Structure formats: structure tokens, C-alpha cells
Amino acid sequence: MALSAPQVAGGQAAPGAVTFAKDVAPILYKNCVECHRPTMFAPMSLVTFEEARPWARAIKQKVVKREMPPWTADAPAGTFRNDPRLSQREIDTIVAWVDSGATRGNDRDMPSAPRFAEGWTIGKPDAIFTMTEDFKIPAEGTIPYQYIRVPTNLTEDKWLQAIEIRPGNPALVHHVIASAQPADFGANDERVAGRVGLGGITPNKPGVVTDPGVARRLPANAEIILQMHYTTNGAPATDRTSIGVIYAKEPPKKVLGGGSVLTLNFTIPPGAESHEVKGTTTLNRETTLIAMMPHMHMRGKDMTYIAHYPDGRSETLLSVPKYDFNWQLTYELAEPKVLPTGTSIEVIAHFDNSTKNLYNPDPAATVRWGDQTWEEMMIGFFTTLVDVPTPRPPTAQQQE
């Protein structure tokens, strides 16, 4: 249904009416404008009344269906600290605003708009590292993973409080995984000594800001390696991805670690509506779990993480009943969970390869593990807290 043009000059709200300035703007500022603002990846800005008013009915439709803000875990509110879901009261407020004419209200009631660094969700970066040249993306065909070196020119180790990977052409970037390693070694060799993970992004993913006292290390004299997965869309294009970082003000007490549960050997039959794939890993040390991120492709249907404890108990850590490839979210626990040595983390996923899946590239295909979107993956990533590594003492040769 088409939306009528905004009436910004008149139409004063009745006393006690729900208005944008007094009632709706605070909800949008708290839950929406991190993405729905100029220079970010959302398709429209909702910061001002003039920007939000043309979308009033669409906003109502999305929040009533709980499609926005995006969130696919079914845990109770408060389980995850980055849960953006609106309360029923907030939804009712937006509905009442739209149904009563979506009026502006008194500008004196308008809260101050949040202040953001242009183009970044983490705030103004202390440093930005950028690909040295554009990568040329062809109009058609399959592009192998690219491993692109980005120099840092750092002369000392840096601790990262925040990191954000910003593709230059997000429509054609399937994912980015960033690592740092000593310069001049193989870019696609995970076995390089000193290689450390910096994180990654999938579509519509904001940056990561760690708690005070927690950081990632970016080593001196390192270069950043970007594993780039590009896709084509029928027209030639280019990309030049950047990485923005904010440095910690002091050395951390903990650093980020992590792992994954994955299964490579699976076959999804043609037409299968709910094909199950499982994987398990067992922890060989006490582990502090802080976040989880499911990863599948277009046929991904749901994913569940289950902890099986040494004493025989089991606990669901995360349940995502309606996986959405376009919103591959990281679920950050409100409170870190300590998993004892010997805990098994089981990940159970289901895939819909039937015609009922509107995003299915080919319901007649037999699907196996593969890098491309029309193939599949089953990975349950998880993030942990670990102690800061103890620096190695210099060798006799280094002391000379």
C-alpha cells in the first residue's frame, strides 16, 4: 500500500495524543537508528520526523510482525544483552501513533538525537586500515575466495577495544573474515605462526565493542589478511573494504577467544523440508562462553546449541527457530557462562531444500558443503574469554 506524503507543517496533535517527538522518537533512537541513519546499511534513515513519516505504515507493519528490529532467537528477554526486541508497550505506542495520523508533536518534546561517527557503528575509529587498491568484481561467474593483504605499519602491539569491518560494496560481499599475521607469509595459510583472528562480518552486521578490560591483540609489524567472499549480480563493480579500530586505553585483563562446531560431511536431498545435520565438540578446559553465532546459507532453517555437562545435565544455550541468512546475528549472553572441562557443545541444524523455502536456489539439487551461497555450510561459532597470554621470554639469540 502506498504511503501518503508527510504533513509536516500542520495537523497539530490533540492533547494527550501519541506523537513522534514525545513517544516514538525515543523508541527509534534506542532500538533502530544505529542502522537506520545516513551512511549506514539500512535502506532508509529514521532519525528525523521528516525521514520517518513516509515510512509510518511500513514501520507499524514490521514491528507488529516482530520482523524489526531483527532478532531470531527465542530466549526470554534479558538472556542476551544485545536483544533489540521492542516491548509490547513500545509496539502499542508505534501502532497508536500510526493509527492516529502519525503526527509530529511539539519539537520541545523531542529528545536529543544520538551522535554517531559517520559510517561507523563503533564510534570514531582511532585508526582505519584500507585495502590498497580496488578489487574488480566481474558481472558474472563464481569468484574464488580472495585473500587480500592490508598493511598496518604498526611499530608496537595494540589492544583493540572495538573493531568494525566496512565493505566498500556491501551488496556484493558475502562475508569477510579478518586475521593478523607477520608480514610476507602466505595469506591463505592458517598455520602461519603468530596468526590471530580479528573477527568477521556477514550481511548487515555492525561492529564489535568489547567490555572494559577485554580486548583483542593486533601485533606490531603485522598485516591484516582479509578473506573476502564476493558474489556477482550481473554488472561489473569494485570493492575496497576498510577496517576501523578503537584502541583500548590500558592493557586488558582478558582477551577474546573462540571456536566452532561444524560438520563438513553432509548431503541434503532434493525437496527435503527439514534435513537434520549435527555436530559436537568437547571442551578440554574450563571455558567462559560469552556469545554464539549460527552460520548457514540460503537453505538454513533453524539451529540450536546444547551444552551437555559432565554430570549428565543438558542445557539449551541458544535456539534460533527461524534462521535468516540476511540477518546472521551474534547472540551476546547477558552474563558469561562458565562451562566446565569435559562439557560437550552440540549444534543441531535443519535445512529446507523444498519449494516451500522461497529463498531456495534450486529445490531439485542435492546439496553439500561448499563456499558459495547456493551450496551450504553448518557452523556454530562461539566466542569465549581467555587469560591474556604470558609473553615469551627472549631467547639468548634475541638478547644478544
C-alpha positions as CSV (number, residue, x, y, z in Angstrom):
1,M,0.0,0.0,0.0
2,A,1.4,3.4,-0.9
3,L,2.1,5.8,1.9
4,S,0.7,9.4,1.8
5,A,3.2,12.3,1.7
6,P,4.1,13.6,5.2
7,Q,2.1,16.6,6.5
8,V,4.9,18.2,8.5
9,A,3.6,21.8,8.7
10,G,0.2,21.3,10.2
11,G,-2.0,18.7,11.8
12,Q,-1.3,19.5,15.4
13,A,-1.8,16.5,17.7
14,A,-4.7,16.6,20.2
15,P,-3.7,16.9,23.9
16,G,-2.6,13.5,25.2
17,A,-2.1,12.1,21.7
18,V,0.8,9.8,20.8
19,T,3.4,11.9,18.8
20,F,6.7,11.3,17.1
21,A,8.5,13.9,19.3
22,K,7.3,12.7,22.7
23,D,6.7,9.0,22.2
24,V,8.1,7.4,19.0
25,A,11.5,9.1,18.6
26,P,12.8,7.7,22.0
27,I,11.9,4.2,20.8
28,L,13.6,4.7,17.4
29,Y,16.7,6.3,19.0
30,K,17.1,3.4,21.4
31,N,16.4,0.5,19.0
32,C,16.6,1.5,15.4
33,V,18.8,4.4,14.4
34,E,22.1,2.6,14.9
35,C,21.4,1.2,11.5
36,H,18.6,3.4,10.2
37,R,20.7,6.6,9.7
38,P,22.5,8.2,6.9
39,T,25.7,6.4,5.6
40,M,24.6,3.0,7.2
41,F,23.4,-0.2,5.6
42,A,19.7,0.2,6.3
43,P,17.6,1.3,3.3
44,M,16.2,4.4,5.0
45,S,17.0,6.8,7.8
46,L,14.5,7.2,10.7
47,V,16.3,9.9,12.7
48,T,14.0,12.8,12.0
49,F,10.3,13.1,11.7
50,E,10.6,14.1,8.0
51,E,12.6,10.9,7.3
52,A,10.4,8.6,9.4
53,R,6.9,9.9,8.5
54,P,6.7,8.5,4.9
55,W,7.5,5.0,6.3
56,A,5.0,5.1,9.2
57,R,2.7,2.3,7.9
58,A,5.7,0.1,7.0
59,I,7.2,0.7,10.4
60,K,3.9,-0.4,12.0
61,Q,3.7,-3.5,9.9
62,K,7.3,-4.6,10.6
63,V,7.1,-4.1,14.4
64,V,3.7,-5.7,14.7
65,K,5.1,-8.8,12.9
66,R,8.3,-8.5,15.0
67,E,10.3,-8.5,11.9
68,M,12.1,-5.4,13.1
69,P,14.3,-4.9,14.9
70,P,15.8,-8.2,13.5
71,W,16.1,-10.9,16.2
72,T,15.7,-14.6,15.6
73,A,16.5,-16.2,19.0
74,D,13.5,-17.3,21.0
75,A,15.1,-16.9,24.5
76,P,13.3,-14.8,27.1
77,A,14.1,-11.1,27.2
78,G,17.2,-10.5,29.3
79,T,19.0,-13.6,28.2
80,F,21.1,-11.8,25.6
81,R,22.4,-8.3,26.2
82,N,22.1,-7.2,22.6
83,D,18.5,-8.2,22.3
84,P,16.9,-5.3,20.4
85,R,13.3,-6.5,20.5
86,L,10.6,-4.0,21.3
87,S,8.4,-4.5,24.4
88,Q,4.7,-4.9,23.8
89,R,4.2,-1.4,25.2
90,E,6.6,0.1,22.6
91,I,4.9,-1.8,19.8
92,D,1.5,-0.5,21.0
93,T,2.9,3.0,21.1
94,I,4.0,2.9,17.5
95,V,0.7,1.4,16.4
96,A,-1.2,4.2,18.2
97,W,1.0,6.8,16.6
98,V,0.3,5.5,13.1
99,D,-3.4,4.9,13.6
100,S,-3.9,8.4,15.0
101,G,-2.3,10.0,11.9
102,A,1.5,9.8,12.7
103,T,1.7,13.4,13.9
104,R,4.9,15.3,14.7
105,G,4.0,16.7,18.0
106,N,5.9,19.5,19.8
107,D,9.5,19.9,19.0
108,R,10.2,20.8,22.6
109,D,9.4,17.2,23.5
110,M,11.9,15.8,21.0
111,P,14.9,14.1,22.7
112,S,18.4,14.8,21.5
113,A,19.3,12.5,18.6
114,P,22.1,10.0,19.3
115,R,25.5,11.1,18.0
116,F,27.4,8.6,15.8
117,A,30.6,8.6,13.9
118,E,29.7,8.9,10.2
119,G,29.7,5.5,8.6
120,W,30.7,3.5,11.8
121,T,28.7,1.8,14.5
122,I,31.6,1.6,16.9
123,G,32.2,5.3,17.1
124,K,35.0,7.3,15.6
125,P,37.9,4.9,14.9
126,D,41.4,5.6,16.2
127,A,42.7,4.1,13.0
128,I,41.3,2.9,9.7
129,F,43.1,0.3,7.6
130,T,42.0,0.0,4.0
131,M,42.7,-2.2,1.0
132,T,45.5,-0.6,-1.0
133,E,43.6,-1.0,-4.3
134,D,40.1,-1.8,-5.6
135,F,39.2,-5.4,-6.2
136,K,37.4,-5.7,-9.6
137,I,34.2,-7.8,-9.4
138,P,33.1,-9.3,-12.7
139,A,29.5,-9.2,-13.8
140,E,29.0,-13.0,-13.7
141,G,30.6,-16.2,-12.6
142,T,31.9,-17.7,-9.4
143,I,34.7,-15.8,-7.6
144,P,37.1,-17.9,-5.6
145,Y,37.9,-16.7,-2.1
146,Q,40.3,-13.7,-2.2
147,Y,43.0,-13.3,0.5
148,I,43.9,-9.6,0.5
149,R,46.8,-8.1,2.4
150,V,46.2,-4.8,4.2
151,P,49.3,-3.1,5.8
152,T,49.0,-1.7,9.3
153,N,52.5,-0.2,9.7
154,L,52.3,-0.6,13.4
155,T,55.6,-0.4,15.3
156,E,54.1,-1.7,18.6
157,D,51.4,-4.1,19.7
158,K,47.9,-2.6,20.0
159,W,45.0,-3.8,22.1
160,L,41.6,-3.4,20.3
161,Q,38.6,-2.3,22.3
162,A,36.4,-2.2,19.1
163,I,36.7,-3.3,15.5
164,E,34.4,-2.9,12.5
165,I,34.8,-4.2,9.0
166,R,33.2,-2.0,6.4
167,P,32.9,-3.3,2.8
168,G,33.1,-0.7,0.1
169,N,30.4,-2.5,-1.8
170,P,28.3,-4.4,0.7
171,A,25.8,-5.7,-1.8
172,L,28.5,-7.9,-3.3
173,V,30.3,-9.0,-0.2
174,H,29.0,-12.3,1.1
175,H,31.4,-12.3,4.1
176,V,34.7,-11.1,5.4
177,I,37.0,-12.8,7.9
178,A,39.9,-10.8,9.2
179,S,43.2,-12.1,10.6
180,A,46.5,-10.5,11.5
181,Q,49.9,-12.2,10.9
182,P,53.5,-11.3,10.4
183,A,54.1,-9.7,7.0
184,D,55.3,-11.6,4.0
185,F,53.9,-15.0,4.9
186,G,51.2,-17.0,3.0
187,A,48.0,-15.0,3.0
188,N,45.7,-18.1,3.0
189,D,47.8,-20.3,5.3
190,E,46.0,-20.7,8.7
191,R,49.2,-22.4,10.0
192,V,51.3,-19.2,10.0
193,A,52.9,-18.8,13.4
194,G,51.6,-15.8,15.2
195,R,48.4,-15.5,13.2
196,V,45.5,-14.2,15.3
197,G,41.8,-13.8,14.4
198,L,40.3,-10.3,14.4
199,G,36.7,-11.3,13.6
200,G,34.4,-11.2,10.6
201,I,31.2,-9.9,9.1
202,T,28.2,-11.2,7.2
203,P,25.4,-9.1,5.7
204,N,24.1,-6.2,7.9
205,K,26.5,-6.9,10.8
206,P,27.6,-3.9,12.9
207,G,31.0,-3.6,14.6
208,V,32.0,-5.3,17.9
209,V,32.8,-3.3,21.0
210,T,34.2,-5.3,23.9
211,D,33.6,-4.7,27.6
212,P,36.3,-2.7,29.5
213,G,39.1,-5.0,30.4
214,V,38.5,-7.2,27.4
215,A,40.3,-6.7,24.1
216,R,41.9,-8.3,21.0
217,R,45.6,-8.0,20.2
218,L,46.8,-6.5,16.9
219,P,50.5,-7.4,16.8
220,A,53.3,-5.0,15.8
221,N,54.7,-5.3,12.3
222,A,51.6,-7.4,11.3
223,E,49.5,-7.1,8.2
224,I,45.8,-7.8,8.2
225,I,44.6,-10.6,5.9
226,L,41.0,-10.3,4.6
227,Q,39.4,-13.5,3.4
228,M,36.9,-11.9,1.0
229,H,33.9,-13.8,-0.4
230,Y,32.5,-11.8,-3.3
231,T,29.3,-12.6,-5.3
232,T,28.2,-11.2,-8.7
233,N,24.9,-9.6,-9.6
234,G,25.1,-9.1,-13.4
235,A,27.1,-5.9,-13.6
236,P,30.8,-5.3,-13.1
237,A,31.7,-3.5,-9.9
238,T,34.6,-2.8,-7.5
239,D,35.2,-3.1,-3.7
240,R,37.7,-1.5,-1.3
241,T,37.0,-2.7,2.2
242,S,38.2,-0.9,5.3
243,I,38.7,-1.9,8.9
244,G,38.1,0.6,11.7
245,V,39.5,0.1,15.2
246,I,39.4,1.8,18.6
247,Y,42.4,1.1,20.8
248,A,42.0,0.1,24.5
249,K,43.2,2.7,27.0
250,E,45.0,0.2,29.0
251,P,46.1,-3.5,28.8
252,P,43.2,-5.9,29.2
253,K,42.6,-8.5,31.9
254,K,41.0,-10.9,29.4
255,V,41.2,-11.5,25.6
256,L,38.6,-12.8,23.2
257,G,38.9,-16.4,22.2
258,G,36.5,-18.8,20.4
259,G,35.8,-21.8,18.4
260,S,33.2,-23.5,16.3
261,V,31.2,-26.7,15.9
262,L,31.0,-27.7,12.2
263,T,30.1,-30.6,10.1
264,L,31.6,-30.9,6.6
265,N,30.2,-34.3,5.5
266,F,26.5,-34.0,4.8
267,T,24.1,-34.4,1.9
268,I,20.8,-32.6,1.7
269,P,18.4,-34.5,-0.6
270,P,16.3,-32.7,-3.2
271,G,13.0,-31.5,-1.8
272,A,13.8,-32.2,1.9
273,E,11.8,-29.8,4.1
274,S,13.8,-30.3,7.4
275,H,17.0,-32.2,6.8
276,E,19.0,-32.5,10.1
277,V,22.8,-32.0,10.4
278,K,24.6,-32.3,13.8
279,G,28.0,-31.6,15.1
280,T,29.7,-31.8,18.5
281,T,32.9,-30.5,20.2
282,T,34.1,-31.3,23.7
283,L,35.9,-28.7,25.8
284,N,39.3,-29.8,27.1
285,R,39.4,-26.9,29.7
286,E,37.0,-24.8,31.7
287,T,35.6,-22.2,29.2
288,T,33.8,-18.9,29.7
289,L,31.2,-18.6,27.0
290,I,30.1,-15.1,26.0
291,A,28.5,-15.3,22.6
292,M,27.3,-17.5,19.7
293,M,26.7,-17.0,16.0
294,P,25.0,-19.6,13.8
295,H,26.1,-19.7,10.1
296,M,24.2,-21.4,7.3
297,H,23.3,-20.4,3.7
298,M,20.0,-20.0,1.9
299,R,18.5,-23.3,2.9
300,G,19.3,-22.8,6.6
301,K,16.1,-23.3,8.6
302,D,17.0,-23.4,12.3
303,M,19.9,-24.0,14.7
304,T,20.2,-25.0,18.4
305,Y,23.2,-25.1,20.7
306,I,23.0,-27.5,23.6
307,A,25.6,-27.9,26.4
308,H,25.9,-31.5,27.7
309,Y,27.7,-31.3,31.1
310,P,29.9,-33.9,32.7
311,D,27.4,-34.5,35.4
312,G,24.8,-35.6,32.9
313,R,22.7,-32.4,32.7
314,S,21.9,-30.7,29.4
315,E,21.1,-27.1,28.8
316,T,20.0,-25.2,25.7
317,L,22.4,-22.3,25.2
318,L,20.7,-20.9,22.1
319,S,17.7,-21.7,20.0
320,V,17.2,-19.9,16.6
321,P,13.9,-21.4,15.2
322,K,13.7,-19.1,12.2
323,Y,17.2,-18.7,10.8
324,D,17.5,-15.8,8.3
325,F,20.6,-15.7,6.0
326,N,20.2,-11.9,5.7
327,W,20.4,-11.4,9.4
328,Q,23.3,-13.6,10.7
329,L,23.3,-12.2,14.2
330,T,25.7,-12.7,17.1
331,Y,23.9,-13.5,20.3
332,E,25.8,-12.0,23.3
333,L,25.0,-13.5,26.7
334,A,23.9,-11.0,29.3
335,E,26.1,-12.9,31.8
336,P,29.1,-15.0,30.8
337,K,28.5,-18.8,31.3
338,V,31.3,-20.9,32.7
339,L,31.3,-24.4,31.0
340,P,33.3,-27.0,33.0
341,T,36.0,-29.1,31.5
342,G,34.5,-32.1,29.6
343,T,31.4,-30.2,28.5
344,S,30.2,-31.1,25.0
345,I,28.7,-28.4,22.9
346,E,26.2,-30.0,20.4
347,V,24.9,-28.0,17.5
348,I,21.8,-29.2,15.7
349,A,20.7,-27.6,12.4
350,H,17.9,-28.2,9.9
351,F,17.8,-27.2,6.2
352,D,14.8,-26.6,4.0
353,N,15.6,-27.7,0.4
354,S,11.9,-27.7,-0.6
355,T,9.8,-25.5,-2.8
356,K,8.3,-24.0,0.5
357,N,11.6,-22.2,1.0
358,L,11.2,-19.0,-1.0
359,Y,15.0,-18.4,-0.9
360,N,15.9,-21.8,-2.2
361,P,18.2,-21.5,-5.2
362,D,17.2,-25.0,-6.6
363,P,14.9,-27.4,-4.8
364,A,15.9,-30.2,-7.2
365,A,19.6,-30.0,-6.3
366,T,21.4,-32.4,-4.0
367,V,23.3,-30.0,-1.7
368,R,26.6,-30.5,0.1
369,W,29.2,-28.3,1.9
370,G,30.5,-25.5,-0.2
371,D,31.7,-21.9,-0.1
372,Q,29.1,-20.5,-2.4
373,T,25.6,-19.3,-1.4
374,W,23.9,-22.0,-3.4
375,E,25.8,-24.6,-1.5
376,E,25.6,-25.0,2.3
377,M,27.5,-24.7,5.5
378,M,26.8,-25.8,9.0
379,I,28.9,-23.8,11.5
380,G,28.1,-22.9,15.1
381,F,30.6,-20.2,16.0
382,F,31.1,-19.3,19.7
383,T,33.2,-16.6,21.5
384,T,34.9,-17.1,24.8
385,L,37.0,-15.2,27.3
386,V,40.6,-16.4,27.9
387,D,43.5,-15.2,30.0
388,V,46.0,-12.8,28.5
389,P,48.8,-14.9,27.1
390,T,52.1,-14.6,29.0
391,P,54.8,-13.0,26.9
392,R,57.5,-15.4,26.0
393,P,60.9,-14.6,27.5
394,P,63.5,-13.5,24.9
395,T,65.9,-16.2,23.6
396,A,69.6,-15.9,24.1
397,Q,70.0,-15.0,20.5
398,Q,67.4,-12.2,20.8
399,Q,69.2,-10.9,23.9
400,E,72.5,-10.5,22.0
